[in-house]
Amino acid sequence: MNQDYQLPKSHPRYLSLSTRELIVAGVEAGVTSPHGLIAQGRGEAFDYLIGEETNDFAMDAIDAALCLLKKAERPVFSINGNVAALVPEQIIKLAKLFNAKLEVNIFHASQVRVAKIKAKLESNGAREVLLPDPDCALKGLEHNRRFINPAGIQLADVVFVPLEDGDRCQALVAQGKKVITVDLNPLSRTAKTANVTIVDNLVRCITVMIERFSFINKLNELDLNNSLDQYNNLLVLNRALKKIRSNLDSAAAS
């Protein structure tokens, strides 16, 4: 964060503004692409619309995501520049709870930035960080995010991909992988394609996921299966849209 700019925690926009500062710092450090600033701004707009809180529909998706990760045999967390800038310590902590691998994956090709993301994760406690392999690619994609690690996403049965691209999400699902994503836009291709979509701000929900782990970890196989059988991702997205409409109606009536 800019040392000449001290944001007081009492500021009503503290979370939003401090999150922006993390993204800016990520760009300055070479971890995040400048394009990540645009993605962050788009997410902020939808966060306004859902009330800037972790709603009940997000909580249901969080529990389903944790159940899916608990059942996974080869879980992998896919990390891009924005995720590395926003929640490096938290994403590593969550991955360790499930013995999941971490794999770097970015859209804008840059070996330098890949190395910096790897270093960022390692400096926050990651023991191993997998990198994309130019000889291993997802079918149906032509851009840089098609490259995956043969020991990571290529073998994964469950992939946790916060802030994902829609076409890559579709490619992962097409290969038979279960996909969990965090997306503030319930209308995006990613949100509609993923098996579990957490419509929430990543900096909020990742902490909730860590807190909810102890509860999910106590569930037996039958409870886990029942929870996942009852989960309906389309219904979660519809509930998010209803929340947005309700908030807009309230704002228009005031």
Summary of the structure (lengths in Angstrom):
residues: 254
radius of gyration: 17.7
end to end distance: 36.3
largest distance: 57.0
contacts: 832
relative contact order: 0.15
helix: 54%
strand: 11%
